[in-house]
Amino acid sequence: GAGAAAIAVAWSPSTASSGWISSYRVSVNQSRVTSVTGTSTTVSGLNCATSYNIGVVAVDSAGRVSKSANTTGTTSPCSTATPPPLPPTPVPTSVWSPVPKTTWQWQITGQVDETVTASMFDVDLFDAQPGEINSGIIGRLHAKGIKVVCYMDSGAWESYRPDAAQFPKSVIGNSTGWNGENWLDIRPQSWPLFEPIIVERLKLASASGCDGVEPDQNNPVGNAPGFPISYADEKAWYLEVAKDAHSLGLSVGMKNGIEIIDSDLVNAFDWALNEECFQYSECDALAQFVAKGKAVFQVEYQGDPTQFCPQASSLGFSTMKKRLSLDAWRVTCW
């Protein structure tokens, strides 16, 4: 035997009545497996603990074939040892992890003003693709040493996106209030129907060079999404999106969802992005991110910056006032 799935075979040399022996044909269970010029070979690719009929015929220089010399062989017993487990899929450990008070710009509409001073730009993923309004922006910002976060919906369907037709109608719910945008059914039983599409968006972000992603509209509870989604469902989906992003080496922020922030979510995300916590007096929950050394990117659409900026600075937030259109205009608190 030559191993659990192989049999070593040897035979005496044959002689030819005229000419010479040119080769030997070896068969296993009457099926030819190889031809050799020597007088030994190893037949591999066999099953363990199995007997086989081995045949060898000699072929002379004139092509004449001898009678078959036959024998039997048995491969070694099958191993009872448990094979070692496959190594886990490696998860990138070096993702962008912004610290509190990191400066930023958030423009996801129109042609991005690249002259704005910021350490991070948050731009629309699809608008940054070749041929679109902000084509090439990721590379240009990187050339300046600026990190780029790419905005994408992970909890809502958008009628105007190039992948819109891939979403089954059964997971598309009520309007989010934005034109052409509807909530998705983020309950775990619906994930197989649309999560692969979201993962493709994340893959696009990774391939495009985005340092991170801003996955939006994952907090449908209380917003009449059209499905009986619970807070537990909402938290589970947030965690799933974070896992999917990290598996592709992307930094990922928790967008809104302030009503469910807990240690699990703070640990799962690299930073947070909040809208209007000062307007609704709910900023305290975001302090958990700052306590972990993670940035809180925060925006107010109303109110006086002279009123909320001192509070934002004391909390360690990166706060600015923006228009709802999220164009280039901003008033920063730093």
C-alpha positions as CSV (number, residue, x, y, z in Angstrom):
1,G,0.0,0.0,0.0
2,A,1.1,3.6,-0.7
3,G,-1.4,5.4,1.4
4,A,-5.1,5.4,2.3
5,A,-6.2,6.2,-1.2
6,A,-3.4,4.5,-3.3
7,I,-2.0,1.1,-4.1
8,A,1.6,0.4,-5.1
9,V,2.0,-2.2,-7.8
10,A,5.2,-4.0,-9.1
11,W,5.7,-6.8,-11.6
12,S,8.4,-8.8,-13.3
13,P,9.6,-7.6,-16.7
14,S,8.1,-9.2,-19.8
15,T,10.0,-10.3,-22.9
16,A,8.9,-9.9,-26.5
17,S,9.1,-12.7,-29.1
18,S,10.4,-10.1,-31.5
19,G,11.2,-6.4,-31.0
20,W,10.9,-5.1,-27.5
21,I,8.4,-4.3,-24.7
22,S,7.4,-0.6,-25.2
23,S,5.1,-0.2,-22.3
24,Y,2.8,-1.7,-19.6
25,R,-0.9,-0.8,-19.3
26,V,-2.3,-0.8,-15.8
27,S,-6.0,-1.2,-15.1
28,V,-8.2,-1.1,-12.0
29,N,-11.4,-3.1,-12.0
30,Q,-10.9,-3.5,-15.8
31,S,-10.6,0.2,-16.5
32,R,-7.2,1.4,-17.8
33,V,-5.7,4.0,-15.5
34,T,-2.2,4.5,-16.7
35,S,0.6,3.3,-19.0
36,V,4.2,3.2,-17.9
37,T,7.6,2.0,-19.3
38,G,8.9,0.6,-16.0
39,T,7.8,-2.3,-13.9
40,S,6.1,-0.5,-11.1
41,T,3.6,2.3,-10.4
42,T,1.3,3.7,-7.8
43,V,-2.4,3.9,-8.5
44,S,-3.9,6.8,-6.6
45,G,-7.3,8.5,-6.3
46,L,-8.8,5.4,-4.7
47,N,-11.2,5.0,-1.8
48,C,-9.8,4.0,1.6
49,A,-10.5,0.5,3.0
50,T,-11.5,-0.8,-0.4
51,S,-10.3,-3.8,-2.4
52,Y,-9.5,-3.4,-6.1
53,N,-8.6,-5.8,-9.0
54,I,-5.3,-4.7,-10.6
55,G,-4.4,-5.9,-14.1
56,V,-1.2,-5.3,-16.0
57,V,-0.6,-6.1,-19.7
58,A,2.7,-5.8,-21.7
59,V,2.7,-4.0,-25.1
60,D,5.5,-4.7,-27.5
61,S,7.0,-2.5,-30.2
62,A,4.7,-4.0,-32.8
63,G,1.6,-3.1,-30.7
64,R,0.9,-6.7,-29.6
65,V,-0.7,-7.0,-26.2
66,S,0.0,-9.9,-23.7
67,K,-2.4,-11.6,-21.5
68,S,-3.3,-9.7,-18.3
69,A,-1.5,-10.5,-15.1
70,N,-3.9,-9.9,-12.3
71,T,-3.8,-9.3,-8.6
72,T,-5.8,-7.7,-5.9
73,G,-4.9,-4.8,-3.6
74,T,-6.6,-3.1,-0.7
75,T,-6.2,0.4,0.4
76,S,-5.4,1.3,4.0
77,P,-8.2,1.6,6.6
78,C,-10.1,4.9,6.7
79,S,-8.9,7.3,9.4
80,T,-11.2,7.7,12.4
81,A,-9.6,11.0,13.4
82,T,-11.7,14.0,13.2
83,P,-10.3,16.4,10.6
84,P,-9.3,19.8,11.9
85,P,-12.0,22.4,11.6
86,L,-11.7,24.9,8.7
87,P,-10.1,28.2,9.8
88,P,-12.7,30.9,10.3
89,T,-13.1,33.5,7.5
90,P,-10.6,36.2,8.3
91,V,-12.3,39.5,9.4
92,P,-10.2,42.6,8.6
93,T,-9.1,44.1,11.9
94,S,-7.8,47.4,10.5
95,V,-10.7,49.5,9.6
96,W,-11.0,53.3,9.9
97,S,-11.9,54.1,13.5
98,P,-12.4,57.9,13.8
99,V,-11.9,59.4,17.3
100,P,-14.3,62.0,18.9
101,K,-14.2,65.4,17.4
102,T,-13.0,64.2,13.9
103,T,-14.0,66.9,11.4
104,W,-16.2,66.1,8.5
105,Q,-18.4,67.2,5.6
106,W,-21.6,65.6,4.6
107,Q,-22.8,66.2,1.0
108,I,-24.9,63.6,-0.7
109,T,-26.6,65.8,-3.3
110,G,-25.2,67.6,-6.3
111,Q,-21.6,68.0,-7.3
112,V,-19.5,67.8,-4.1
113,D,-17.5,70.9,-3.2
114,E,-14.1,69.4,-2.7
115,T,-12.6,72.6,-1.3
116,V,-14.3,72.2,2.0
117,T,-11.9,71.6,4.9
118,A,-12.6,68.3,6.6
119,S,-10.8,65.1,7.7
120,M,-13.7,63.0,6.3
121,F,-16.2,63.4,3.5
122,D,-19.5,61.5,3.5
123,V,-20.7,61.3,-0.2
124,D,-23.3,59.3,-2.1
125,L,-21.9,55.8,-3.2
126,F,-23.8,55.7,-6.5
127,D,-23.0,59.3,-7.4
128,A,-19.3,58.5,-7.1
129,Q,-19.4,55.8,-9.8
130,P,-17.8,56.3,-13.2
131,G,-19.9,58.5,-15.4
132,E,-21.9,60.0,-12.5
133,I,-21.8,63.5,-11.2
134,N,-19.0,62.8,-8.6
135,S,-17.0,60.3,-10.6
136,G,-13.4,60.1,-9.4
137,I,-14.1,61.9,-6.1
138,I,-12.9,59.1,-3.9
139,G,-9.5,59.0,-5.5
140,R,-9.2,62.8,-5.5
141,L,-10.1,63.1,-1.8
142,H,-7.7,60.3,-0.9
143,A,-4.9,62.1,-2.7
144,K,-5.5,64.9,-0.2
145,G,-5.3,62.5,2.7
146,I,-9.1,62.7,3.3
147,K,-11.1,59.7,4.4
148,V,-14.2,58.9,2.4
149,V,-17.5,57.4,3.8
150,C,-20.0,56.3,1.2
151,Y,-23.7,56.8,1.8
152,M,-26.1,54.0,0.9
153,D,-29.5,52.8,2.0
154,S,-29.6,49.4,3.7
155,G,-33.1,49.6,5.2
156,A,-35.0,51.2,2.4
157,W,-35.8,50.7,-1.3
158,E,-35.0,53.6,-3.6
159,S,-36.8,53.6,-7.0
160,Y,-34.0,55.6,-8.7
161,R,-31.1,53.3,-7.9
162,P,-29.6,51.0,-10.6
163,D,-30.4,47.9,-8.5
164,A,-34.0,48.8,-7.7
165,A,-35.5,46.1,-9.9
166,Q,-33.7,43.4,-7.9
167,F,-35.8,43.9,-4.8
168,P,-38.9,41.7,-4.6
169,K,-42.1,43.6,-4.0
170,S,-42.8,41.5,-0.9
171,V,-40.1,43.3,1.1
172,I,-41.0,46.9,0.0
173,G,-43.3,48.7,2.4
174,N,-44.6,52.2,3.0
175,S,-42.9,55.4,2.0
176,T,-40.2,56.7,4.3
177,G,-41.4,60.2,3.6
178,W,-38.7,60.8,1.0
179,N,-39.7,60.8,-2.7
180,G,-39.1,57.4,-4.3
181,E,-38.0,55.7,-1.1
182,N,-39.8,53.0,0.8
183,W,-39.1,51.0,4.0
184,L,-37.8,47.5,3.6
185,D,-39.0,44.5,5.7
186,I,-35.9,44.1,7.9
187,R,-37.3,41.3,9.9
188,P,-34.9,38.3,9.9
189,Q,-37.2,36.1,7.9
190,S,-37.0,38.5,5.0
191,W,-33.2,38.9,5.0
192,P,-32.6,36.1,2.4
193,L,-34.8,38.1,0.0
194,F,-32.8,41.3,0.0
195,E,-29.7,41.1,2.1
196,P,-27.6,39.8,-0.9
197,I,-28.5,43.1,-2.7
198,I,-27.3,45.1,0.3
199,V,-24.1,43.1,0.4
200,E,-23.5,43.8,-3.3
201,R,-23.8,47.5,-2.4
202,L,-21.2,47.0,0.3
203,K,-19.0,45.2,-2.2
204,L,-19.3,48.2,-4.6
205,A,-18.3,50.5,-1.8
206,S,-15.2,48.4,-1.0
207,A,-14.3,48.1,-4.7
208,S,-14.7,51.8,-5.1
209,G,-12.2,52.6,-2.4
210,C,-14.6,53.9,0.3
211,D,-13.0,53.8,3.7
212,G,-16.4,53.3,5.3
213,V,-20.1,53.3,4.7
214,E,-23.1,55.2,6.1
215,P,-25.9,52.6,5.9
216,D,-29.2,54.5,6.2
217,Q,-32.9,53.9,7.1
218,N,-32.4,51.0,9.5
219,N,-34.8,52.4,12.1
220,P,-38.3,51.9,10.8
221,V,-40.0,51.3,14.2
222,G,-42.4,54.1,14.9
223,N,-42.4,55.2,11.3
224,A,-45.2,53.1,9.9
225,P,-43.1,50.9,7.7
226,G,-45.9,48.6,6.6
227,F,-44.6,45.6,8.5
228,P,-44.8,44.6,12.2
229,I,-41.1,45.3,12.9
230,S,-40.0,45.2,16.5
231,Y,-37.1,46.9,18.2
232,A,-35.5,43.5,18.5
233,D,-35.8,43.1,14.7
234,E,-34.3,46.6,14.3
235,K,-31.3,45.9,16.5
236,A,-30.7,42.5,14.8
237,W,-30.6,44.2,11.4
238,Y,-28.2,46.9,12.6
239,L,-25.9,44.2,13.9
240,E,-26.2,42.3,10.6
241,V,-25.3,45.3,8.5
242,A,-22.3,46.1,10.7
243,K,-21.1,42.4,10.4
244,D,-21.5,42.5,6.6
245,A,-19.6,45.8,6.3
246,H,-16.7,44.6,8.5
247,S,-16.4,41.4,6.5
248,L,-15.4,43.5,3.6
249,G,-13.0,45.6,5.5
250,L,-15.2,48.7,5.7
251,S,-15.6,51.0,8.6
252,V,-19.3,51.4,9.4
253,G,-21.3,53.9,11.3
254,M,-24.6,53.5,13.2
255,K,-27.0,55.9,11.6
256,N,-29.7,57.2,14.0
257,G,-31.5,54.4,15.9
258,I,-30.9,56.3,19.0
259,E,-33.8,54.6,20.8
260,I,-32.1,51.3,20.8
261,I,-28.4,52.2,21.4
262,D,-26.8,49.8,23.8
263,S,-23.4,48.3,24.5
264,D,-23.9,45.6,21.8
265,L,-24.4,48.3,19.1
266,V,-21.7,50.6,20.4
267,N,-19.2,47.7,20.2
268,A,-20.4,46.6,16.8
269,F,-20.1,50.0,15.1
270,D,-17.0,52.1,14.5
271,W,-18.7,55.5,14.9
272,A,-22.2,57.0,15.0
273,L,-24.1,59.5,12.8
274,N,-27.1,61.2,14.3
275,E,-29.6,63.7,13.1
276,E,-31.3,66.2,15.4
277,C,-30.5,64.8,18.9
278,F,-30.4,68.3,20.3
279,Q,-33.7,69.3,18.8
280,Y,-35.3,66.2,20.5
281,S,-33.2,66.3,23.7
282,E,-31.9,62.8,23.3
283,C,-28.2,63.2,22.9
284,D,-27.2,61.5,26.1
285,A,-27.5,58.0,24.6
286,L,-24.7,58.9,22.1
287,A,-22.2,59.5,24.9
288,Q,-21.6,55.8,25.0
289,F,-19.8,56.0,21.7
290,V,-17.6,58.9,22.9
291,A,-16.8,56.9,26.1
292,K,-15.5,54.1,23.8
293,G,-13.3,56.6,21.9
294,K,-15.6,56.5,18.9
295,A,-16.6,59.6,16.9
296,V,-20.2,60.9,16.9
297,F,-20.9,62.8,13.7
298,Q,-24.0,64.9,14.4
299,V,-26.2,67.3,12.5
300,E,-28.9,69.7,13.4
301,Y,-31.3,71.1,10.7
302,Q,-32.9,73.7,13.0
303,G,-31.9,75.8,15.9
304,D,-29.1,78.3,16.6
305,P,-25.6,76.9,16.5
306,T,-24.6,79.3,19.2
307,Q,-27.0,77.4,21.4
308,F,-26.2,73.7,20.5
309,C,-22.5,74.0,19.6
310,P,-21.2,74.5,23.2
311,Q,-23.2,71.5,24.3
312,A,-21.9,69.5,21.3
313,S,-18.3,70.4,22.1
314,S,-18.7,69.5,25.7
315,L,-20.0,66.0,24.7
316,G,-17.2,65.4,22.2
317,F,-19.5,65.4,19.2
318,S,-18.5,66.5,15.7
319,T,-21.6,68.7,15.2
320,M,-22.7,71.0,12.4
321,K,-25.8,72.6,11.1
322,K,-26.9,71.5,7.6
323,R,-29.8,72.0,5.3
324,L,-32.2,69.0,4.8
325,S,-31.1,68.9,1.2
326,L,-27.6,68.0,2.4
327,D,-25.8,70.1,-0.1
328,A,-22.4,71.7,0.5
329,W,-23.6,74.4,3.0
330,R,-22.8,73.9,6.6
331,V,-22.0,75.8,9.9
332,T,-19.6,73.8,12.0
333,C,-19.2,73.6,15.8
334,W,-15.4,73.2,15.7
